[in-house]
Amino acid sequence: KQAVRGAVQVTDVSHVALEVSDLPLAERFYTEALGLTLLHRDKGELGNRRTILKNGSGQLLFLEAVDQLSERSLFCGPDASTAPKVGNGRPHAGAHIAVSVADDDAYHEIEAKLRAWKVTTDGDVRKAERPAGELSEYFYDPAGNRLQLIVVSP
């Protein structure tokens, strides 16, 4: 697929920022379960505290402390009843952040850590659409943010 003539293309995703209601818990989850590395802590954009983590390829995850997740942060899978109850808001279907690993062994290692953390999971809601053997799982971090764990084939 060719780029539109004269258009400048974005080369990467620099960072993603998520709201979390318990910053120390979120920091532990993302470092222990998903293997991200602590890069920096500061007062954050909202002044409530922020943790900045990075993955193995240098992409950043900003965790912004809030008293309660805003409506814009509440997402779920196709079955809203499986989403964790967070505050007074109701989750909206569809949005999530996908985190990828290089192979099945890494996938199973992180999946075991998710089980140890007792995360809420939707499982692989799109399994019927995937090629046999492809691995994917949708889950929620301790704050209620929806994520997907996938294996990216070379």
GROMACS elastic network, one bead per residue, 0.5 to 0.9 nm:
[ bonds ]
;  ai    aj funct       b0    kb
    2     5     6  0.83931   500
    3     6     6  0.82376   500
    3     7     6  0.69064   500
    3     8     6  0.85511   500
    3     9     6  0.78408   500
    4     7     6  0.55015   500
    4     8     6  0.86082   500
    5     8     6  0.87633   500
   10    13     6  0.79755   500
   12    59     6  0.86295   500
   13    16     6  0.77997   500
   13    59     6  0.70131   500
   13    60     6  0.86207   500
   14    58     6  0.83604   500
   14    59     6  0.56147   500
   14    60     6  0.62819   500
   14    61     6  0.87884   500
   15    54     6  0.87175   500
   15    59     6  0.57701   500
   15    61     6  0.54536   500
   15    62     6  0.70074   500
   16    59     6  0.84318   500
   16    60     6  0.65355   500
   16    61     6  0.50740   500
   16    62     6  0.60807   500
   16    63     6  0.85781   500
   16    97     6  0.86440   500
   17    52     6  0.89351   500
   17    60     6  0.84604   500
   17    61     6  0.58187   500
   17    63     6  0.58001   500
   17    64     6  0.69302   500
   18    61     6  0.75812   500
   18    62     6  0.62074   500
   18    63     6  0.50776   500
   18    64     6  0.60432   500
   18    65     6  0.86833   500
   18    73     6  0.76586   500
   18   145     6  0.76128   500
   19    23     6  0.89565   500
   19    62     6  0.84916   500
   19    63     6  0.58890   500
   19    65     6  0.59942   500
   19    66     6  0.62114   500
   19    68     6  0.82968   500
   19    69     6  0.60762   500
   19    70     6  0.79350   500
   19    73     6  0.70469   500
   19   143     6  0.78092   500
   19   145     6  0.80196   500
   20    23     6  0.59840   500
   20    25     6  0.89375   500
   20    26     6  0.67749   500
   20    63     6  0.63218   500
   20    64     6  0.59920   500
   20    65     6  0.51603   500
   20    66     6  0.59231   500
   20    67     6  0.80804   500
   20    68     6  0.75790   500
   20    69     6  0.66072   500
   20   142     6  0.82304   500
   20   143     6  0.52361   500
   20   144     6  0.81046   500
   20   145     6  0.80946   500
   21    25     6  0.88421   500
   21    26     6  0.82919   500
   21    64     6  0.83500   500
   21    65     6  0.56516   500
   21    66     6  0.50756   500
   21    67     6  0.53906   500
   21    68     6  0.55722   500
   21    69     6  0.66152   500
   21   142     6  0.88620   500
   21   143     6  0.59946   500
   22    25     6  0.54706   500
   22    26     6  0.61733   500
   22    27     6  0.86704   500
   22    65     6  0.67833   500
   22    66     6  0.79115   500
   22    67     6  0.82360   500
   22   142     6  0.82862   500
   22   143     6  0.70287   500
   23    26     6  0.50319   500
   23    27     6  0.60088   500
   23    28     6  0.85794   500
   23    49     6  0.79343   500
   23    50     6  0.75417   500
   23    51     6  0.75233   500
   23    63     6  0.71788   500
   23    64     6  0.74895   500
   23    65     6  0.56456   500
   23    66     6  0.84857   500
   23   143     6  0.89434   500
   24    27     6  0.51067   500
   24    28     6  0.62549   500
   24    29     6  0.86597   500
   24    51     6  0.88586   500
   25    28     6  0.51679   500
   25    29     6  0.61688   500
   25    30     6  0.87265   500
   25   142     6  0.73957   500
   25   143     6  0.86418   500
   26    29     6  0.50157   500
   26    30     6  0.61424   500
   26    31     6  0.85022   500
   26    63     6  0.76768   500
   26   141     6  0.75877   500
   26   142     6  0.65220   500
   26   143     6  0.71245   500
   27    30     6  0.53824   500
   27    31     6  0.61368   500
   27    32     6  0.83357   500
   27    38     6  0.79873   500
   27    51     6  0.70917   500
   27    52     6  0.88727   500
   27    53     6  0.82362   500
   27    63     6  0.78502   500
   28    31     6  0.52778   500
   28    32     6  0.56431   500
   28    33     6  0.78028   500
   29    32     6  0.53109   500
   29    33     6  0.53199   500
   29    34     6  0.70661   500
   29    35     6  0.87244   500
   29   114     6  0.88878   500
   29   117     6  0.77665   500
   29   141     6  0.75470   500
   29   142     6  0.75106   500
   30    33     6  0.56577   500
   30    34     6  0.50471   500
   30    35     6  0.64025   500
   30    36     6  0.58096   500
   30    37     6  0.82966   500
   30    53     6  0.81270   500
   30   141     6  0.84290   500
   31    34     6  0.57278   500
   31    37     6  0.59309   500
   31    38     6  0.72073   500
   31    53     6  0.80493   500
   32    35     6  0.55279   500
   32    36     6  0.76022   500
   32   113     6  0.78456   500
   33    36     6  0.83403   500
   33   110     6  0.62127   500
   33   111     6  0.84451   500
   33   112     6  0.86343   500
   33   113     6  0.51414   500
   33   114     6  0.61506   500
   33   116     6  0.85933   500
   33   117     6  0.75593   500
   34    55     6  0.88277   500
   34    99     6  0.87489   500
   34   110     6  0.63025   500
   34   113     6  0.79193   500
   34   114     6  0.83462   500
   35    55     6  0.74174   500
   35    56     6  0.86428   500
   35   110     6  0.84006   500
   36    53     6  0.59946   500
   36    54     6  0.55019   500
   36    56     6  0.74198   500
   36    61     6  0.86855   500
   37    52     6  0.86390   500
   37    53     6  0.53113   500
   37    54     6  0.53055   500
   37    55     6  0.64301   500
   37    56     6  0.82721   500
   38    41     6  0.81909   500
   38    51     6  0.75172   500
   38    52     6  0.63551   500
   38    54     6  0.66821   500
   39    51     6  0.77802   500
   39    52     6  0.55302   500
   39    53     6  0.51205   500
   39    54     6  0.65330   500
   39    60     6  0.87842   500
   40    50     6  0.83380   500
   40    51     6  0.59774   500
   40    52     6  0.51007   500
   40    53     6  0.70292   500
   41    44     6  0.80280   500
   41    49     6  0.73742   500
   41    50     6  0.57001   500
   41    52     6  0.61734   500
   41    53     6  0.89856   500
   42    45     6  0.89638   500
   42    47     6  0.85736   500
   42    48     6  0.89450   500
   42    49     6  0.57525   500
   42    50     6  0.53878   500
   42    51     6  0.66748   500
   42    52     6  0.84004   500
   43    46     6  0.74701   500
   43    48     6  0.58077   500
   43    50     6  0.56814   500
   43    51     6  0.86604   500
   43    64     6  0.89768   500
   44    47     6  0.51005   500
   44    48     6  0.63186   500
   44    51     6  0.77936   500
   44    62     6  0.88677   500
   44    63     6  0.87220   500
   44    64     6  0.64977   500
   44    65     6  0.80795   500
   45    48     6  0.78938   500
   45    49     6  0.80609   500
   45    50     6  0.76941   500
   45    64     6  0.76062   500
   46    49     6  0.74411   500
   46    50     6  0.84500   500
   46    64     6  0.74129   500
   46    65     6  0.79905   500
   46    66     6  0.82326   500
   47    50     6  0.81044   500
   47    64     6  0.89330   500
   47    65     6  0.85783   500
   48    64     6  0.73611   500
   48    65     6  0.55736   500
   48    66     6  0.66990   500
   48    67     6  0.88483   500
   49    63     6  0.85719   500
   49    64     6  0.63904   500
   49    65     6  0.55585   500
   49    66     6  0.85070   500
   50    62     6  0.68191   500
   50    63     6  0.55094   500
   50    65     6  0.59598   500
   51    61     6  0.81940   500
   51    62     6  0.58910   500
   51    63     6  0.51814   500
   51    64     6  0.68222   500
   51    65     6  0.84074   500
   52    60     6  0.66924   500
   52    61     6  0.57360   500
   52    63     6  0.63277   500
   52    64     6  0.87933   500
   53    59     6  0.83810   500
   53    60     6  0.55936   500
   53    61     6  0.51283   500
   53    62     6  0.64711   500
   53    63     6  0.80716   500
   54    57     6  0.78673   500
   54    58     6  0.55643   500
   54    59     6  0.54516   500
   54    61     6  0.60384   500
   54    62     6  0.87641   500
   55    58     6  0.53434   500
   55    59     6  0.55885   500
   55    60     6  0.65998   500
   55    61     6  0.80731   500
   56    59     6  0.75470   500
   65    68     6  0.86944   500
   66    69     6  0.65164   500
   66    70     6  0.85549   500
   68    86     6  0.79747   500
   68    87     6  0.65231   500
   68   143     6  0.89820   500
   69    72     6  0.79799   500
   69    73     6  0.60777   500
   69    74     6  0.71301   500
   69    86     6  0.73664   500
   69    87     6  0.72818   500
   69    89     6  0.83995   500
   69   143     6  0.77776   500
   69   144     6  0.82762   500
   69   145     6  0.89227   500
   70    73     6  0.54787   500
   70    74     6  0.69890   500
   70    87     6  0.88992   500
   70    89     6  0.76676   500
   71    74     6  0.54400   500
   71    75     6  0.86063   500
   71    89     6  0.58994   500
   71    90     6  0.73485   500
   71    91     6  0.74763   500
   71    92     6  0.84910   500
   72    75     6  0.79088   500
   72    91     6  0.87557   500
   72    92     6  0.84556   500
   73    91     6  0.81667   500
   73    92     6  0.87965   500
   73   144     6  0.84380   500
   73   145     6  0.67991   500
   73   146     6  0.88587   500
   74    86     6  0.78685   500
   74    89     6  0.72925   500
   74    90     6  0.68465   500
   74    92     6  0.61550   500
   74    93     6  0.86683   500
   74    95     6  0.87884   500
   74   144     6  0.71595   500
   74   145     6  0.66968   500
   74   146     6  0.79843   500
   75    80     6  0.85037   500
   75    83     6  0.79640   500
   75    90     6  0.82789   500
   75    93     6  0.54815   500
   75    94     6  0.64649   500
   75    95     6  0.58328   500
   75    96     6  0.70387   500
   75   144     6  0.81915   500
   75   145     6  0.69206   500
   75   146     6  0.61831   500
   76    79     6  0.72477   500
   76    80     6  0.56437   500
   76    81     6  0.86203   500
   76    82     6  0.77588   500
   76    83     6  0.56026   500
   76    84     6  0.86406   500
   76    91     6  0.56438   500
   76    92     6  0.58167   500
   76    94     6  0.61600   500
   76    95     6  0.71794   500
   76    96     6  0.79324   500
   76   122     6  0.86997   500
   76   140     6  0.86267   500
   76   145     6  0.84468   500
   76   146     6  0.63844   500
   77    80     6  0.60845   500
   77    81     6  0.89303   500
   77    82     6  0.77458   500
   77    83     6  0.73874   500
   77    91     6  0.89466   500
   77    92     6  0.81984   500
   77    93     6  0.53004   500
   77    94     6  0.57484   500
   77    95     6  0.80180   500
   77    96     6  0.86850   500
   77   122     6  0.68857   500
   77   125     6  0.78017   500
   77   138     6  0.78889   500
   77   146     6  0.81567   500
   78    81     6  0.89447   500
   78    82     6  0.89428   500
   78    93     6  0.58729   500
   78    94     6  0.70234   500
   78   122     6  0.89190   500
   78   125     6  0.78830   500
   79    82     6  0.60107   500
   79    83     6  0.77416   500
   79    93     6  0.79286   500
   79   122     6  0.82195   500
   80    83     6  0.55031   500
   80    84     6  0.88334   500
   80    90     6  0.86124   500
   80    91     6  0.68019   500
   80    92     6  0.77207   500
   80    93     6  0.69751   500
   81    84     6  0.80174   500
   81    85     6  0.89546   500
   82    85     6  0.89957   500
   82   120     6  0.76331   500
   82   121     6  0.74572   500
   82   122     6  0.64604   500
   83    86     6  0.86925   500
   83    91     6  0.74355   500
   83   120     6  0.72003   500
   83   121     6  0.79366   500
   83   122     6  0.78285   500
   83   139     6  0.88201   500
   83   140     6  0.76628   500
   83   144     6  0.77249   500
   83   146     6  0.85198   500
   84    91     6  0.89569   500
   84   120     6  0.67209   500
   84   140     6  0.76294   500
   84   143     6  0.89643   500
   84   144     6  0.61835   500
   85    88     6  0.80088   500
   85    89     6  0.82101   500
   85    90     6  0.79230   500
   85    91     6  0.84755   500
   85   144     6  0.77605   500
   86    89     6  0.67249   500
   86    90     6  0.79461   500
   86    91     6  0.85495   500
   86   143     6  0.76314   500
   86   144     6  0.64435   500
   87    90     6  0.84380   500
   92    95     6  0.78153   500
   95   146     6  0.74148   500
   95   147     6  0.86409   500
   96   138     6  0.84983   500
   96   145     6  0.75424   500
   96   146     6  0.50226   500
   96   147     6  0.50799   500
   96   148     6  0.68581   500
   97   145     6  0.85288   500
   97   146     6  0.67184   500
   97   148     6  0.61348   500
   97   149     6  0.88365   500
   98   138     6  0.85005   500
   98   146     6  0.88591   500
   98   147     6  0.55325   500
   98   149     6  0.59223   500
   98   150     6  0.70278   500
   99   147     6  0.71991   500
   99   148     6  0.59994   500
   99   149     6  0.51338   500
   99   150     6  0.63642   500
   99   151     6  0.86259   500
  100   107     6  0.82635   500
  100   148     6  0.81426   500
  100   149     6  0.57798   500
  100   151     6  0.54542   500
  100   152     6  0.60624   500
  101   104     6  0.79562   500
  101   106     6  0.61445   500
  101   107     6  0.61427   500
  101   110     6  0.89683   500
  101   149     6  0.76662   500
  101   150     6  0.63936   500
  101   151     6  0.50284   500
  101   152     6  0.62838   500
  102   105     6  0.85284   500
  102   106     6  0.68112   500
  102   107     6  0.78841   500
  102   150     6  0.87726   500
  102   151     6  0.57828   500
  102   152     6  0.57849   500
  102   153     6  0.69248   500
  102   154     6  0.79103   500
  103   106     6  0.55399   500
  103   107     6  0.63568   500
  103   108     6  0.89023   500
  103   151     6  0.57675   500
  103   152     6  0.72492   500
  103   153     6  0.73858   500
  104   108     6  0.61578   500
  104   109     6  0.85602   500
  104   134     6  0.88318   500
  104   135     6  0.75046   500
  104   151     6  0.66161   500
  105   108     6  0.52509   500
  105   109     6  0.61831   500
  105   110     6  0.87521   500
  106   109     6  0.50502   500
  106   110     6  0.62647   500
  106   111     6  0.84612   500
  106   151     6  0.84187   500
  107   110     6  0.53599   500
  107   111     6  0.59995   500
  107   112     6  0.86261   500
  107   135     6  0.77641   500
  107   136     6  0.86133   500
  107   149     6  0.74387   500
  107   150     6  0.71572   500
  107   151     6  0.65542   500
  108   112     6  0.60806   500
  108   113     6  0.86272   500
  109   112     6  0.52803   500
  109   113     6  0.65344   500
  109   114     6  0.88965   500
  110   114     6  0.62294   500
  110   115     6  0.86924   500
  110   149     6  0.85011   500
  111   114     6  0.50086   500
  111   115     6  0.63595   500
  111   116     6  0.87154   500
  111   137     6  0.85158   500
  111   149     6  0.81577   500
  112   115     6  0.50638   500
  112   116     6  0.62672   500
  112   117     6  0.86916   500
  113   117     6  0.62160   500
  113   118     6  0.85548   500
  114   117     6  0.50225   500
  114   118     6  0.61921   500
  114   119     6  0.58231   500
  114   120     6  0.88599   500
  114   139     6  0.84637   500
  115   119     6  0.63548   500
  115   120     6  0.89045   500
  116   119     6  0.79593   500
  117   142     6  0.86261   500
  118   121     6  0.88522   500
  119   139     6  0.66792   500
  119   140     6  0.61135   500
  119   141     6  0.64937   500
  119   142     6  0.68959   500
  120   138     6  0.89225   500
  120   139     6  0.57892   500
  120   140     6  0.55382   500
  120   141     6  0.77854   500
  120   142     6  0.85001   500
  120   144     6  0.86226   500
  121   124     6  0.87912   500
  121   137     6  0.75008   500
  121   138     6  0.58661   500
  121   140     6  0.62727   500
  122   125     6  0.65348   500
  122   137     6  0.70831   500
  122   138     6  0.52864   500
  122   139     6  0.58712   500
  122   140     6  0.84465   500
  123   126     6  0.88354   500
  123   127     6  0.88931   500
  123   136     6  0.77495   500
  123   138     6  0.54479   500
  123   139     6  0.71050   500
  124   127     6  0.53499   500
  124   128     6  0.88679   500
  124   135     6  0.79777   500
  124   136     6  0.55844   500
  124   138     6  0.61530   500
  124   148     6  0.89306   500
  125   128     6  0.80618   500
  125   136     6  0.86479   500
  125   137     6  0.75731   500
  125   138     6  0.74604   500
  126   129     6  0.54982   500
  126   130     6  0.67846   500
  126   136     6  0.83224   500
  126   137     6  0.89148   500
  127   130     6  0.53012   500
  127   131     6  0.81480   500
  127   132     6  0.84887   500
  127   134     6  0.83107   500
  127   135     6  0.83360   500
  127   136     6  0.77526   500
  128   131     6  0.80673   500
  128   132     6  0.87478   500
  130   133     6  0.81898   500
  130   134     6  0.64146   500
  130   135     6  0.85384   500
  131   134     6  0.58185   500
  132   135     6  0.87077   500
  134   150     6  0.82572   500
  134   151     6  0.72201   500
  134   152     6  0.89198   500
  134   153     6  0.87992   500
  135   149     6  0.81073   500
  135   150     6  0.58295   500
  135   151     6  0.59323   500
  135   152     6  0.89514   500
  136   148     6  0.68538   500
  136   149     6  0.55179   500
  136   151     6  0.68923   500
  137   147     6  0.83824   500
  137   148     6  0.55036   500
  137   149     6  0.52670   500
  137   150     6  0.67245   500
  138   146     6  0.70668   500
  138   147     6  0.56782   500
  138   149     6  0.64043   500
  138   150     6  0.88495   500
  139   144     6  0.89232   500
  139   145     6  0.83234   500
  139   146     6  0.57905   500
  139   147     6  0.53604   500
  139   148     6  0.60818   500
  139   149     6  0.78429   500
  140   143     6  0.75931   500
  140   144     6  0.52275   500
  140   145     6  0.52897   500
  140   147     6  0.58715   500
  140   148     6  0.84408   500
  141   144     6  0.53040   500
  141   145     6  0.53826   500
  141   146     6  0.66138   500
  141   147     6  0.72815   500
  142   145     6  0.75167   500
